[in-house]
Amino acid sequence: MSDRRTFPFLLIVLLAISGCAGLAPKPEKRISPEAVKLLEQIRAHNSRLTACKGIGTITFRNRADMPRMRFAWLCRLPDCIRLELLGATGTPLLTMSADGDNFYFLPRTGSGRMRKEKAAGVTLGKAIAVPLTIHDAAHLLAGRIPLLDFDTAERIEPGNGQYGLRLRQNRPERTETIIFDGTTDRPCRIEFRQGSKDGLEYAASFSGVRTAEDTTIPESIILENGQEESVVIEISRFWPETDLPIEKFVLTGP
């Protein structure tokens, strides 16, 4: 076969091979036997509550210009959430909401106008300095543990009477570490990291337990980012719900 005829033939073969590679199934997740038990424990806990509402306070530790504020929330899992920052009299000052498709930001004072954008990729970093996704924020306020879409899972032993679960995603490279209290067997801290060990996206630490209708959530959540900024959320009251209509999460402006 001449070189002139060989080149097109090789090009077709290479294209066919690359096409088949694109259709190759994604490798199976690698999960250690010890990690399986911890994942089952977390998923069982996460399945207990599908919707809730509550009242609490939020404190910005490294923001002298931001006072301690009351807030109310609604959550419908997996990705519907509505947050209302409240004034001293209980009047809403700011509303943030996501209905699964769109994210809404509505100042309730002054001449601020409602902003609406696609919810995919939106974080609460500008509002609270911690880059929580809508999905993660809804899970945390419902007492759930958000889980990374992982490729590998393993049990770890950090010491101090604690044990943990490490989930690793290959592309993009991310890890989630979930630490359990060895006395209560409840998660007490989670960390999301991107790339290297020092690439902290955010961490959440949990303390105390608040119970309503056989459902438990933490009394307080401390959120930290990688720039030594932190936010403390204290839960005053919460109520489990069987469902919340989607209309509760759709904003139409003042």
C-alpha positions in Angstrom: 0.0 0.0 0.0 1.5 3.4 -1.0 2.1 6.1 1.5 -0.6 8.3 -0.1 -3.2 5.5 0.5 -1.8 4.5 3.9 -2.2 7.9 5.6 -6.1 8.2 5.2 -6.4 4.6 6.3 -4.4 5.2 9.5 -6.4 8.5 10.2 -9.7 6.6 10.0 -8.4 3.9 12.4 -7.2 6.5 14.9 -10.5 8.4 14.8 -12.4 5.1 15.3 -10.2 4.3 18.3 -10.6 7.7 19.9 -14.4 7.5 19.3 -14.5 4.1 21.1 -12.5 5.5 24.0 -15.1 8.2 24.5 -17.8 5.6 24.7 -15.9 3.6 27.3 -17.8 3.1 30.6 -16.7 5.1 33.6 -14.6 3.0 35.9 -16.4 1.6 38.9 -16.1 3.3 42.2 -13.5 1.8 44.5 -14.9 1.6 48.0 -13.3 -0.2 50.9 -15.5 -2.5 53.0 -15.0 -0.2 56.0 -16.1 2.8 53.9 -19.3 1.0 52.8 -20.6 0.9 56.3 -20.0 4.6 56.9 -21.6 5.5 53.6 -24.7 3.4 54.5 -24.9 5.2 57.8 -24.7 8.7 56.3 -27.2 7.8 53.5 -29.7 6.4 56.1 -29.5 9.6 58.1 -29.8 11.8 55.0 -33.0 9.9 53.9 -34.9 10.8 57.1 -35.8 14.4 56.2 -36.8 15.7 52.8 -38.1 19.2 53.7 -37.9 21.5 56.7 -38.1 25.1 58.0 -36.4 26.8 60.8 -35.3 30.0 62.6 -31.8 30.8 63.8 -29.0 33.4 64.1 -25.9 33.9 61.9 -22.7 35.6 63.2 -19.9 36.7 61.0 -16.8 36.2 63.1 -14.3 38.2 61.0 -16.7 41.0 59.9 -16.9 43.9 62.3 -19.3 45.6 59.9 -21.8 42.7 60.0 -23.9 42.3 63.1 -25.3 39.1 64.5 -28.5 38.6 62.6 -31.6 36.5 62.8 -32.7 34.4 59.8 -35.4 32.0 58.7 -35.2 29.3 56.1 -37.1 26.8 54.1 -35.5 23.7 52.5 -36.8 21.1 50.1 -34.1 18.6 49.2 -32.1 18.3 47.1 -31.6 21.9 45.9 -34.5 24.2 46.9 -33.8 26.7 49.6 -35.1 30.0 50.8 -33.2 32.2 53.3 -34.5 35.4 54.9 -32.2 37.7 56.8 -34.4 39.5 59.4 -34.2 42.9 61.1 -34.7 43.5 64.8 -38.5 43.6 64.4 -38.6 40.4 62.3 -39.0 42.2 59.0 -37.1 40.6 56.1 -34.0 42.6 55.0 -32.8 40.3 52.3 -34.1 37.2 50.6 -32.1 34.6 48.8 -33.9 31.7 47.1 -33.3 28.8 44.7 -36.0 26.7 43.1 -33.8 24.0 41.5 -33.4 25.9 38.2 -33.0 29.6 39.2 -31.3 31.6 42.0 -32.9 34.8 43.3 -31.3 37.6 45.3 -33.8 40.3 46.5 -32.8 43.2 48.8 -35.9 44.2 50.8 -34.7 47.7 51.8 -33.7 50.7 49.8 -34.0 50.7 46.0 -32.3 47.3 45.4 -33.7 45.3 42.6 -34.1 41.5 42.3 -31.4 39.6 40.6 -32.2 36.3 38.9 -29.7 33.8 37.4 -29.3 30.2 36.7 -28.7 28.2 39.9 -26.1 25.9 38.4 -22.7 26.8 39.8 -24.0 29.5 42.1 -22.4 29.7 45.6 -23.2 31.8 48.7 -19.6 33.0 48.8 -20.5 36.7 48.2 -23.2 36.7 50.8 -21.5 34.8 53.6 -17.9 34.5 52.5 -18.0 30.7 52.5 -18.5 29.2 49.0 -21.3 26.8 49.8 -23.2 25.6 46.8 -27.0 25.7 46.9 -27.1 21.9 47.2 -24.7 21.9 50.2 -26.5 24.8 51.9 -29.8 23.0 51.7 -28.4 19.8 53.0 -26.6 21.4 56.0 -29.7 23.3 57.1 -31.7 20.1 56.9 -29.2 18.4 59.1 -27.8 16.3 56.3 -24.2 15.6 55.2 -23.6 16.6 51.5 -21.7 13.9 49.7 -19.2 14.4 47.0 -19.7 12.5 43.7 -16.7 10.3 44.3 -14.5 7.8 42.5 -12.9 6.3 45.7 -13.9 6.0 49.3 -11.9 4.9 52.3 -12.1 4.9 56.1 -9.5 7.0 57.9 -8.3 7.2 61.5 -7.4 10.8 62.3 -6.8 10.0 66.1 -8.2 11.7 69.2 -10.9 9.0 69.4 -12.3 10.0 66.0 -12.7 8.1 62.8 -13.6 9.3 59.3 -14.5 8.8 55.7 -12.5 10.2 52.8 -14.2 10.6 49.4 -12.0 11.4 46.4 -13.1 12.7 43.0 -10.5 12.4 40.2 -11.7 14.9 37.6 -11.7 17.6 38.7 -9.6 16.6 41.7 -11.6 17.1 44.9 -11.8 15.4 48.2 -14.4 15.4 51.0 -13.4 14.3 54.5 -16.1 13.5 57.0 -15.0 13.1 60.7 -17.1 11.2 63.2 -17.2 11.7 66.9 -16.0 8.3 68.4 -18.4 8.7 71.4 -21.6 9.6 69.6 -20.9 8.2 66.2 -22.3 11.4 64.7 -20.4 13.4 62.0 -18.8 16.4 63.8 -16.9 18.0 60.9 -16.7 17.9 57.1 -14.0 19.4 54.8 -14.1 19.9 51.0 -10.7 20.4 49.4 -9.7 21.1 45.8 -6.5 19.9 44.3 -3.7 19.9 46.9 -4.1 19.3 50.6 -4.0 23.0 51.3 -6.8 23.9 48.8 -9.6 24.2 51.4 -12.9 25.2 49.8 -14.9 25.1 53.0 -15.3 23.2 56.3 -18.3 22.8 58.5 -18.1 21.8 62.2 -21.2 20.6 64.1 -22.0 20.7 67.8 -25.0 19.9 70.0 -28.2 18.2 68.9 -31.7 19.6 68.4 -34.6 17.1 68.0 -38.1 17.5 66.6 -40.4 14.7 65.7 -37.6 12.0 65.9 -35.4 14.1 63.5 -32.1 15.5 64.7 -30.0 18.4 63.4 -27.0 20.2 64.9 -27.6 23.0 67.4 -24.9 25.0 65.7 -22.8 24.9 62.5 -19.5 26.7 62.1 -18.5 27.4 58.5 -15.0 28.3 57.5 -13.3 29.1 54.2 -9.6 29.0 53.2 -9.0 32.6 54.2 -9.5 32.3 58.0 -13.1 33.7 57.7 -15.9 31.9 59.5 -19.6 32.1 60.1 -21.5 30.6 63.0 -25.1 29.4 62.5 -27.1 28.7 65.6 -30.4 26.9 65.2 -33.2 28.2 67.5 -36.1 26.1 66.2 -36.9 23.8 63.3 -39.8 21.9 62.0 -39.7 18.9 59.7 -42.1 19.1 56.7 -43.6 16.4 54.5 -43.3 18.8 51.5 -43.0 22.4 50.6 -44.6 23.7 47.3 -42.2 24.9 44.7 -43.9 28.3 44.7 -42.3 29.0 48.1 -39.0 29.2 46.4 -39.9 31.2 43.3 -39.5 35.0 43.8 -41.2 37.6 41.6 -39.8 40.7 43.1 -41.4 43.2 45.5 
